[in-house]
Amino acid sequence: MTAAMANAPSVAILGAGSWGTALAALIARHCGRAVLWGRDADVIAAINSRHENPRYLPGIALPDGVRATTDITEVLHDADLVLVVVPSHAFADTLHMLAPHRPAHAGVAWATKGFEPGSGRFLHEVAGDILEHGRSGGAVPLAVVTGPSFAKEVAIGLPTALTVHSDNAAFAQSVADVLHGPAFRAYTGHDMLGAELGGAMKNVLAVATGVADGMQLGLNARAGLITRGLNEMLRLSAAIGAQPETLMGLAGLGDLVLTCTGDLSRNRRLGLALGRGQSLQDAVREIGQVVESVQTADEVMRQAEKHGIELPISSAVRAVLHGEITPADGLRQLLAREQKAEYPETLFR
C-alpha cells in the first residue's frame, strides 16, 4: 500500500448490488480498501472468500481491499465517507438505518438514481430531512454521484467519467478525490437538483428508445427520441429551477445517450422487450434486477403535472408501463402531434 493509500479516507459503501460492488472495487483500487455492506449473506460471504459478487457481477475479480459485511454498525464504525448505492425505493429506509450509526464527521453521498416513490421528492430532499444535522450540530454534508456509467465496465477498470454535485464544494471535491483515478474521471458541480433530475429521467427515456429499437423503427427514430427526450429534460429542468448546463453534461446528456443506446442498460432492455411484444411482468422477471423506470415514470409525470408542462415521450412511456396503451399506440400518438418550433424562446430564460 502506498503512502497516499495509507492516508486515504475510510469509505463505507451501502448496497452490494452491481453498482455498489463496482464502486467498492474502484475505491479499493484508489484507496487500498473499501468496506461494502449488503443484506444477502451468501453474496457477502462470496465477496470475502472468493473476491467476486456471483449474483450481480459474476466472473469479475474484485480487489483484495474490498471487504464486505452484513453488519451496519461494523461498516460505519470508522467511516470518513458513507456512499449509499441502493435502489430509490430503498433509499429512505437505508438512510434511517445508517443515521444513528454515522460517525459525526462523515458526510453522506449517494449513487442512487430516481425519486422517492409515492411522493416524487428528490433524493437530496429526502436525505436532508432524515439526516438533518450531525451530532456536533452542523449540517451533514450531502452529495450525489451520477453520470454515464455501467457497473460492469467500472468494475473491470474501463475508462469512465462521472460528476459529483453538492451544495458543499469542499465535500463534492473530497468525494471526487476518492473516485478519481487513472481510468476514472470525477468532475464536480453544485446543482444537485439538475444532477438528480438527469439521473432519474434518462431511465424513462431509455425505455422509449428501447421500445423503438424493439419495434425495429430504425436509427433515425432512435436519434430523434434521444434528442427530443433531452428537450423534455431541459423543459422540466427549467421549470424546477435547475441549471441547463447540468443537463447538457455528464448528469444529463451523457447518461441519456449511454442508457438509451447501451444494451447493458436494464431500462433499455425493458423497452426492447416491450417493443417486441413481451409483457411488462415477463420482461422485468427476465432482467432479474430492479428496473427504476417503472416507478420513475410516475414521478416524472407528477413533476410535469405539478409545473404544468407537457412531456409527450415520458407520458407515453408511463401509459405503456401501466398497460393503458400499446407501444404502437404510443408511437402513433407521438407522430400525430402538431408541428411546432424545436425550442420555445423562453426555455432558458
Secondary structure, DSSP 4 states (H G I P E B T S, - for coil): --HHHHTSPPEEEE--SHHHHHHHHHHHHHHS-EEEE-S-HHHHHHHHHHS-BTTTBTTPPPPTTEEEES-HHHHHTT-SEEEE---GGGHHHHHHHHGGGS-TT-EEEE---SB-TTT--BHHHHHHHHH-B-TTSSBPPEEEEESS--HHHHHTT--EEEEEE-SSHHHHHHHHHHH-BTTEEEEEES-HHHHHHHHHHHHHHHHHHHHHHHTT--HHHHHHHHHHHHHHHHHHHHHHT--HHHHTSIIIIIHHHHHHH-TT-HHHHHHHHHHTT--HHHHHHHH-S--THHHHHHHHHHHHHHHT---HHHHHHHHHHTTSS-HHHHHHHHHTSPP--SS-TTTT-
